[in-house]
Amino acid sequence: MAKKDHYLSIVIPVYNEEESVTPLTEKIEESLKDYRYQLIYIDDFSTDNTRQVIKEMNHPNVHLIELKKNYGQSLALAAGIDYAEGDFIITMDGDLQNDPADIPKMVDIAAKGDWDVVTGVRKNRKDSYLKTIPSKIANFIIRKATKLNLKDQGCALKVFSSETAKELNLYGEMHRFINLLAFLNGARIKEVDVNHHHRQFGHSKYGLGRTFKVLNDLLLIIFQRKHMQKPMYLFGNIGLIFFLLGAIINVYLLVVKLMGNEIGDRPLLILGVLFVIVGIQFITVGVVTDLLMRTYFESQRKRPYRVRNIFSLKSAHGSKNKETINHLS
């Protein structure tokens, strides 16, 4: 398939990147001159002039989604992916550390190999230890806890088939595990070495403090992977163990009582009753959670963000997409 036959959507969340968006747009234009593409910036309620700089670019391929408040990178990505119309959806950071020159190679690999996701591996990564340490911890845990054996989970530069991207259903801060989410949805993933550059403007928004968030989010994903469909299997089994232990203790004490011994002052009686109560509670939680999951899967999907405005220099094309994303909101 010829390059010009691929329609690409480049989705870039930005927050206070007024100095980066213009050179990034120029680099993308140079790298994708053989492609039809739309460049979607999602402004996550920047406090600088990022929105104004994007609006003044006078570029027909540039679209701007303005969020009503700061929702975080995951929901900003979700807004851009919902809006995207391309055959392939490319995600990348807006700080000039990802290299747009890698996109054609990655798109070509995705198209020829029928890969659902082509994800970058940052060679000679140009980040501080405050960013690389949490990343290495997360990569190690994911490799050990799941069957997804990727070298670099945190590289923002990725190429998705449109169907794969729109099935991600991002929320919270799950952008860190976007490869894992796609993998759990059945995506075929290919790793490709990509360039990585020093941040030129602004400052990094990551640090060691995010390590605990990474661990908590990872635990949540692992729970969802194993028990999302049937949480009763987890809570019910735990409840049954406690209930049976309590029942065994109480039956034993009943036998002791029938033999004429006093059991009212025995701590074991309290433990037996407590185990039975805890077991019933776990089983009840399992039933309720199972009903909630059934409701979740059967109800209509609703996006947890609201869009203030969509700006496109190509007005006719822009208003069409505005109707689409307003419907999604």
Legacy VTK file of the C-alpha trace (Angstrom):
# vtk DataFile Version 3.0
C-alpha trace
ASCII
DATASET POLYDATA
POINTS 329 float
0.000 0.000 0.000
1.377 3.385 -0.950
2.161 5.899 1.730
-0.422 8.372 0.485
-3.181 5.813 1.012
-2.713 5.881 4.807
-4.669 8.545 6.644
-2.968 9.226 9.971
-4.166 10.841 13.177
-1.403 12.131 15.448
-2.762 12.591 18.969
-0.692 14.793 21.294
-1.815 15.857 24.789
-0.183 19.132 25.818
0.023 21.000 29.097
2.039 24.221 29.229
4.043 23.457 26.080
3.806 26.864 24.366
7.464 26.781 23.281
7.342 23.220 21.949
4.183 23.029 19.833
5.400 25.141 16.904
8.714 23.301 16.274
6.929 19.993 16.885
4.287 20.833 14.285
7.024 21.755 11.791
8.865 18.486 12.394
5.676 16.467 11.964
4.883 18.285 8.721
8.356 17.543 7.396
8.240 13.875 8.441
4.730 13.207 7.087
4.882 15.106 3.803
3.984 11.884 1.916
0.934 11.210 4.089
-2.525 12.593 4.568
-2.827 13.336 8.256
-4.571 15.270 10.983
-2.586 16.614 13.918
-4.721 16.695 17.063
-3.530 18.693 20.037
-5.472 18.186 23.263
-4.901 21.071 25.625
-5.262 19.801 29.191
-6.212 23.219 30.588
-2.783 24.824 30.162
-2.017 27.911 32.219
0.336 29.426 29.618
-0.264 30.437 25.975
-0.268 26.919 24.511
-3.830 27.188 23.179
-3.235 30.552 21.551
0.014 29.439 19.911
-1.737 26.421 18.367
-4.646 28.539 17.095
-2.250 30.995 15.439
-0.371 28.330 13.474
-2.587 28.731 10.411
-2.077 25.049 9.547
-4.955 23.201 7.809
-4.078 19.837 9.380
-3.999 21.080 12.962
-6.950 20.523 15.281
-7.214 21.687 18.879
-9.356 20.134 21.582
-9.663 22.295 24.682
-10.619 20.473 27.855
-12.648 22.316 30.489
-10.223 21.512 33.284
-7.013 19.599 33.913
-8.031 15.944 33.586
-4.571 14.416 33.233
-2.789 12.737 30.350
-4.953 9.611 30.170
-8.239 11.436 29.626
-6.582 13.933 27.298
-5.396 10.988 25.191
-8.878 9.474 25.345
-10.400 12.716 24.038
-7.946 12.835 21.125
-8.458 9.165 20.253
-12.242 9.601 20.247
-11.867 12.540 17.877
-9.337 10.857 15.578
-10.453 9.659 12.139
-7.247 8.111 10.789
-6.603 4.538 9.692
-3.705 4.633 12.128
-3.674 6.629 15.358
-0.272 7.780 16.577
0.304 8.954 20.141
3.330 10.946 21.240
4.414 13.521 23.820
4.408 17.232 23.094
7.798 18.019 24.632
9.947 17.260 21.536
11.560 14.216 23.139
9.841 11.861 20.688
11.052 12.136 17.091
8.336 12.460 14.398
10.864 11.095 11.872
10.249 7.635 13.386
6.541 7.683 12.513
6.742 6.637 8.810
8.892 3.621 9.692
6.493 2.570 12.438
3.409 3.017 10.261
5.024 0.979 7.504
5.806 -1.852 9.941
2.254 -1.766 11.317
0.696 -1.886 7.851
2.941 -4.563 6.339
3.000 -6.782 9.425
-0.669 -6.302 10.317
0.361 -5.286 13.830
-2.276 -3.769 16.110
0.318 -1.732 17.999
3.859 -0.692 17.080
5.501 0.788 20.157
8.790 2.596 20.500
11.809 1.517 22.520
13.854 4.552 23.516
17.487 3.871 22.727
19.979 6.067 24.590
17.183 7.550 26.654
17.767 11.225 27.514
15.975 11.381 30.862
17.060 11.855 34.461
17.067 9.058 37.019
13.900 10.551 38.534
12.082 9.420 35.388
14.016 6.282 34.471
13.874 4.605 37.904
10.045 4.489 38.159
9.929 3.404 34.522
12.348 0.521 35.102
10.432 -0.595 38.182
7.167 -0.614 36.246
8.711 -2.458 33.283
10.117 -5.131 35.599
6.851 -5.644 37.483
4.787 -5.847 34.296
7.131 -8.434 32.807
6.926 -10.546 35.981
3.204 -10.118 36.626
1.928 -10.533 33.068
2.891 -12.286 29.867
3.686 -8.996 28.166
7.463 -8.969 27.732
8.266 -5.490 26.424
11.465 -3.548 27.021
9.964 -0.063 27.290
6.394 0.334 28.496
6.706 4.075 28.968
7.576 5.309 25.478
4.774 7.627 24.392
5.454 7.175 20.665
3.105 4.430 19.480
1.201 3.554 16.335
-2.213 1.929 16.778
-4.692 0.585 14.325
-7.798 2.731 14.680
-9.875 -0.131 16.081
-7.250 -0.992 18.707
-6.900 2.605 19.896
-10.632 3.180 20.213
-11.056 0.039 22.328
-8.565 1.217 24.977
-11.119 3.036 27.158
-8.516 5.072 29.060
-9.275 6.585 32.467
-7.475 7.629 35.640
-3.747 7.539 34.828
-3.749 4.355 32.770
-1.744 5.928 29.933
1.353 4.460 31.610
0.046 0.975 30.814
-1.435 1.622 27.401
0.516 -1.281 25.868
-0.748 -3.610 28.585
-4.344 -2.442 28.118
-4.103 -3.107 24.386
-2.492 -6.493 25.057
-5.315 -7.471 27.429
-7.758 -6.574 24.657
-5.978 -9.058 22.368
-3.696 -6.695 20.444
-0.589 -7.921 18.623
2.318 -5.675 19.627
5.640 -5.021 17.893
8.587 -3.135 19.414
10.752 -0.809 17.316
13.840 1.180 18.312
13.194 4.931 18.171
15.127 8.124 18.769
14.881 10.037 22.011
15.942 13.630 22.664
16.565 15.860 25.642
13.694 18.066 26.722
14.336 21.499 25.189
11.730 23.609 26.968
9.884 23.568 30.278
10.423 20.903 32.890
9.484 17.280 33.414
6.233 16.516 35.230
7.420 13.100 36.390
9.394 11.927 39.404
9.909 9.274 42.038
6.630 10.207 43.702
4.801 8.534 40.827
6.303 5.128 41.615
3.556 4.381 44.131
0.873 5.455 41.656
2.428 3.139 39.093
2.326 0.222 41.540
-1.283 0.914 42.531
-2.429 1.226 38.918
-0.596 -1.967 38.026
-2.314 -3.867 40.856
-5.649 -2.578 39.572
-4.919 -3.710 36.021
-3.823 -7.162 37.193
-7.048 -7.466 39.201
-9.069 -6.424 36.165
-7.221 -8.864 33.954
-7.893 -11.841 36.202
-11.181 -10.986 37.896
-12.969 -8.246 35.924
-15.353 -10.655 34.254
-16.105 -12.684 37.403
-15.030 -10.875 40.607
-17.099 -13.426 42.536
-14.330 -15.957 41.908
-11.926 -13.820 43.946
-14.147 -12.508 46.742
-16.266 -15.650 46.899
-13.272 -17.946 47.311
-11.804 -15.769 50.069
-15.209 -15.664 51.762
-15.629 -19.413 51.570
-12.217 -19.970 53.169
-13.052 -17.697 56.118
-16.561 -19.127 56.441
-15.347 -22.737 56.460
-12.625 -21.978 58.994
-15.178 -20.296 61.232
-17.626 -23.171 60.779
-14.973 -25.748 61.695
-14.028 -23.794 64.826
-17.665 -23.425 65.872
-18.465 -27.096 65.279
-15.463 -28.033 67.381
-16.613 -25.740 70.184
-20.137 -27.148 69.944
-18.760 -30.639 70.487
-16.746 -29.364 73.455
-19.889 -27.752 74.880
-21.911 -30.963 74.466
-19.200 -32.783 76.397
-19.964 -30.534 79.362
-17.135 -28.014 79.063
-17.581 -24.258 79.350
-16.755 -22.345 76.127
-18.143 -18.857 76.829
-14.840 -17.401 77.941
-12.728 -18.927 75.177
-11.103 -16.509 72.667
-11.484 -19.268 70.069
-15.264 -18.721 70.144
-14.854 -15.068 69.218
-12.427 -16.027 66.437
-14.845 -18.630 65.048
-17.763 -16.193 64.996
-15.561 -13.478 63.463
-14.412 -15.807 60.669
-18.021 -16.678 59.815
-19.025 -12.999 59.691
-15.991 -12.020 57.592
-16.673 -14.927 55.237
-20.276 -13.807 54.732
-19.101 -10.250 54.111
-16.600 -11.316 51.443
-19.226 -13.428 49.692
-21.670 -10.498 49.804
-19.012 -8.155 48.365
-18.416 -10.689 45.585
-22.125 -10.798 44.708
-22.464 -7.000 44.728
-19.263 -6.495 42.704
-20.402 -9.093 40.183
-23.679 -7.216 39.729
-21.779 -3.936 39.333
-19.528 -5.454 36.673
-22.556 -6.795 34.829
-24.089 -3.329 34.893
-20.787 -1.846 33.703
-20.519 -4.140 30.702
-24.180 -3.849 29.732
-24.573 -0.090 30.109
-23.661 2.515 27.501
-20.115 3.756 27.594
-19.910 7.316 28.876
-16.719 9.374 28.687
-15.488 10.890 31.986
-14.525 14.207 30.412
-16.254 17.217 28.902
-14.916 19.252 25.995
-15.112 23.033 26.142
-14.405 23.719 22.479
-12.819 22.285 19.333
-10.840 24.549 17.055
-9.916 23.662 13.490
-8.628 25.962 10.782
-10.425 23.749 8.305
-13.817 24.871 9.518
-16.057 22.496 7.580
-13.996 19.505 8.651
-13.776 20.869 12.168
-17.523 21.320 12.679
-18.173 17.772 11.538
-15.768 16.473 14.163
-17.196 18.802 16.799
-20.585 17.156 16.381
-18.945 13.776 16.711
-17.082 14.518 19.926
-20.015 16.406 21.459
-22.026 13.239 20.941
-19.309 11.228 22.666
-19.237 13.623 25.608
LINES 1 330
329 0 1 2 3 4 5 6 7 8 9 10 11 12 13 14 15 16 17 18 19 20 21 22 23 24 25 26 27 28 29 30 31 32 33 34 35 36 37 38 39 40 41 42 43 44 45 46 47 48 49 50 51 52 53 54 55 56 57 58 59 60 61 62 63 64 65 66 67 68 69 70 71 72 73 74 75 76 77 78 79 80 81 82 83 84 85 86 87 88 89 90 91 92 93 94 95 96 97 98 99 100 101 102 103 104 105 106 107 108 109 110 111 112 113 114 115 116 117 118 119 120 121 122 123 124 125 126 127 128 129 130 131 132 133 134 135 136 137 138 139 140 141 142 143 144 145 146 147 148 149 150 151 152 153 154 155 156 157 158 159 160 161 162 163 164 165 166 167 168 169 170 171 172 173 174 175 176 177 178 179 180 181 182 183 184 185 186 187 188 189 190 191 192 193 194 195 196 197 198 199 200 201 202 203 204 205 206 207 208 209 210 211 212 213 214 215 216 217 218 219 220 221 222 223 224 225 226 227 228 229 230 231 232 233 234 235 236 237 238 239 240 241 242 243 244 245 246 247 248 249 250 251 252 253 254 255 256 257 258 259 260 261 262 263 264 265 266 267 268 269 270 271 272 273 274 275 276 277 278 279 280 281 282 283 284 285 286 287 288 289 290 291 292 293 294 295 296 297 298 299 300 301 302 303 304 305 306 307 308 309 310 311 312 313 314 315 316 317 318 319 320 321 322 323 324 325 326 327 328
